[in-house]
Amino acid sequence: MEQCIFCQIAQKKSPAEIEYEDADVIAFWDIAPKAPVHILVIPKKHIERLSTLQPGDEIILGKMVMAAQKVAEKKKLVDGGFRLIINQGRESGQIVPHLHLHLIGGRALGKMG
């Protein structure tokens, strides 16, 4: 999707502070962080959201989680803890219509709910 900002970042057509990249996923800093560490992990393939996953996409979802694990280790978040969040749709807070996982940590996050 040419107009998708996350696709543009994945294609290196838009700048981002990249923390991790492989053939299938890329992880970069959120421009409006909610914690000291707030990194987005996205598939390079355009997938709009969880509800539009297709058969076979479970592999890319697993790769996203593995990338988040690598970044969490790099940022020394494993011992203190971190949170992974995927928002589905506008009411959940999904602003960019490209599947992404938030890796958040670096401070006490509090309980949800």
Buried (B, 14 or more C-beta within 10 A) or exposed (E): EEEBBBBBBBEEEEEBEBBBBEEBBBBBEBEEEEBEBBBBBBBBBBBBBBEEBEEEBEEBBEBBBBBBBBBBEBBEBEEEEBBBEBBEEEEEEBEBBBBBBBBBBBEEBEEEE
